[in-house]
């Protein structure tokens, strides 16, 4: 009984410690979301919960409401940054997420505060979201993210923030964006208002290549990517890519699939060059493509 009481008190203390840096983010109709005072004057939250660029406010733990300005958003990692002027709001106690282990107890917090208790169910390496953002570490959770919890902190039993919880990156799993990714993306958003990622502007479909093509152009790869659509005046179209071209190599390396190509493109900044090899009427053609910037999707 004493051990359970001690654990219960420790968890309550962890919530109390972390809640000092938690704010309510009022940026969508009806349901607020949660934000974390990450560094002086900077609140991070989940991008999918910020439905307006103007008239955003935050509510402090003491109930006072203050204006906030949207500094930038990155749908790729589901992060948004707000600027505030509250100098006396405590900062989050951020920990290194690399110390996380599967099975460790964690708590997801929402404004209020509210808490959901569970464990780290799985960890993995770097991964790319369906929106093209790169996350430093996969952090999968076995707990419930209640409405409004997205953008709130995931904390360890000492009340230190190891990530930002979100329901916007997966429909099947509860995930957290590790603190290292949050810090990196927040810095870029504060500097430029966006995260620059390369964009081809092309729709592709995998096709099996003839034996002759595999030997002559792709180092033995069995597939190519046929161009099925082109963004008008997009980077691929401007470079001369045509409908029906079959993309077989990028920078001299055979393509392995549309997802891998998307990851390669998204990892490069807009304005960088890409050397593409395509089959056009069975003949290899080299095309230099200057990547554009992935357009943001408005809500």
N, C-alpha and C positions, 0 to 999 in steps of 0.2 A: 504493500500500500504506500509506504514512504517513497519508493522508487517511482511509482505512478504519479504521486503528488508532486515530486520534484520535477519529473518530465513535463507535467502539465504547467507548472509554474514557469519553467524554462521557456516553453513555447509561447506562453502569454507574454513573457518579457521580451522575447524576440520580436513578436508582433508590435509591441509597444515601441521598441527601439526603431524599427523600420518605418512605422506609421508616421513618424515626425516628418519624413520627407515625401509623403504621399499626398497628392492633390487630386481633387475631382476635376476632370476636364469636361467642360461644357462646349461641345463642338458638333453636336448632332441633335436632331429632334428627340424629345422624350427621354432617351436613355443616355445619361452621362457615361464617360469611361474614366479610366484611372491613369494618372501620370506620376512620374518620379522626378524629383528635383536632383538631376544627375550631377551638374556642376553649377557654380554660381550663375544665377540668372537663366539657366537652361533646364527645361522640363522635357523629358522624353515620354512618348506615349505610342500607341499603336496607330499606324497610318489609317487603317480601315475604319477607325472610329472618328476620324476628323473629317466631317462631311462639308465643312465650310472653311474658306480661307480668311474670313473676316468675322469680327465680333465674337471671337473666341474668348472665353473667360476660364479662370481656374478658381476653385474654392479650396481654401487652405484648411488644414486640420482644425483650426479654431473657428471655422465657419465663415470667415471673411472672404469675400469674392474680389478678385482682382483681374484686370485685363491681361490678355496674353496675345502675342503676335506670332503668327506662323513663320518660323525661320526657314523651314524646308521640309520636304517629305520624300520618302523613298519607298514606293510601293513594292520594290523588289525584295526588301527585307522587312516590310510592314512596320517601318519606323517613321515617326514624325517628331520634329523638334519645335518647341514653343519657347519664345523669349518672354521672361517676366522681369519685373522690377523689384520684387520682394527680396530685399537683401538679408532679412533676418530669418528666412525659411531654412531650416536645417537641410544639409545635404545628405544624400544616401551614402551609407557605408558600403562601398562596392568591394567585393571580393573577387579573387581569381577563379573563374569557373573551371579551370583545368584541374582543380582539386576535387571536383565532384566525382562521386563513385555511384555505380548502380546500386540501388537499395537504400541510399541515404535518405533521411527524412528531409523534406522541404515543405515550405508553405507558400501558396500563391495568395497575394493580398489584393484587395480591392479597396476603393475609397470607403470611408466610414469610421474606422477600418472594418473590413470583413476578411475572413480567412478561410482557406481551404487547405486541408492537410493531406499529405500523401508522400510518395517516394519518387525518386528518379528511376524510371522503369527501363530506360535504355540510353546509352551514349554512343556517339559515333564521331567520325571525322568531319571534315569540311563537306558541305553539301550545298546544292543550288536549288533555290525555290522555283516553283512553277512560274514565277514572275521574273526570274532571271537574277535574283539577288544571291550573293554568296554569304553563307552563314559559316562562321568559324568552326562550330561544333554542333552536332546534333544532340539536343537535350529533350528527350521525350519523358513525359510525366504521367504518373498514375494518380491523378486527382481530378477534381471538378473545377473548371473555370466557369464560374457563374456569370450571368449577364452583367456587363460593366467591368469585369476583371481584366479584360485585354488592356495592355499598356501598363499594368501594375507590376510590382516587383515579385520575382521569385526569390525567396530568402532561405538561408540555411538556419539551423537551430540557434545560431548566435545573432540572428537578425541582420546578417550581411546580405547584400543584394548580389546574386549570382547571375541574374538574367531578367529579362522582361517577358512576361507571359503574353501569349497571343493565341487567339482562335482563328486568325486570318491566314495562316500558312498551311493549314491542313484541315480537311473535313473529317478525317478518321482519328487523329491523335491530338492530344493536348501537348503543346510545345512551348519552349521558352527560347528566346533569342539570347545567347550568352552575352555576358557583360562586355567581353572583348569586342564583339561585333557592334554592340550598342555604342561603345566609346568611339570606335573607328567611324561608323556611319554618322554619328552625331557631329563629330569634328568636321566631316566633309560637308554636311548640311549647313552647319554654322558658317563655314567659309564661303560656300558657293550656292547654297539653297537647293542643291540637288546632287545626286550621285550619277556621274556620267558613265553610261554603259554603251558599248557598241551596238549598232543596229544595221541589219542587212536589208530589211524590207522585202523579204522573199518567202513564198510558201513552198515547201519541199515535201516530197513523198519518196520513201525508200523503194528502190527497184533492184532486181538482180541483174548483174552485168554479164555480158557474153564473155566467154573464155578469153578471146583475143584482147578485149578491153582490160580484163584483170591482169593479164601478163604485161601489157604495154604501158599502162598508166597508173595503176593503183597498188603496185607491190603485192598483188595477190588478193586484195580485198574483194569480197564477193558482191558488195552492194555499192550503189551510187544513189544520189538524191536528185530526182527529177524536179525541175522547176514547174510548179503548177499555178503559181500566182506571183505577181510582182506589184509592189506598192508604186503607184504613179509617182514618178520623179523621186523614187527612193534610191538609196545608195547602189543597190544591185542593178536597177534599171538604168541609172545614169552611167554605170560602168559598162553597159552593153550586154548584160545577161538577158537571155531570151527565154520565153516560154518553150518548154521542151528540151532545153539544155539539161544535161545530166552532170551534176557536180560530183567529181570523183576525188579531188584532193584539195587541201588547204595548206598553203605554205609548204608544199612538197610532201605532206603527210596524207595518207588515204583517209577519207571520211569513214566514220564507223557508225553513224546514225544521226538523225536530226537533233536529238537531245544533246549529244556531244558537240555538235556544231554550234548549237545555241549557247552552250556553256563556253566554248572557245570565243565566240563573238562577244558575249556579255562580259567576259573577263577583260576585254580590251576597251580602251577609251575611244570615244568618238574622235574621228580625225586620223586614226591610225590606219595603216595600209594592210590589206589582206591579199595574198596571191592565190587566186583560185584557178583550178584546172577543170575544164568541163569537156564533155563529149558533145559535139555539135554535128549531127549527121554522121556519127561514128568517128569523127576526127577530133583529136585533142586540141583544145584552144586554151591558151593562158589569158586570164583576165585579171587586171589589177583593180581592186575595189577599195575605195576610201570609205570607211565605216561612218555612218551618221550616228546621231544620238537617239536612243530609244525614246519615242514620244511618251509623255505621261498620259495616263488614262484618267479622265475626269469622272467624277462620280455623278 
